[in-house]
């Protein structure tokens, strides 16, 4: 769905593993200068360690919910580096 919604010069950033295969039609993708980025780090031992720290309350996280109609201003704030943690788009109140 992300690729279907992506406009020219847009970017899809996949964090973690979504599948062992990603099918993308080549010409529409490269013809409109779209970008696909992936991010995956660590191994199973790292995951176990992080989950153990989180269980002990030693992992601090910040999640800010934003409404879809406010997404542009929040993306600008993200681009400026004004966001601490993660922004999550909520579609319903």
Secondary structure, 3 states (H helix, E strand, C coil): CHHHHCCCCCEEEEECCCCCCCCCCHHHHHHCCCEEEEECCCCHHHHHHHHHHHHCCCCCCCEEEEEHHHHHHHHHHHHHCCCCCEEEEECCC
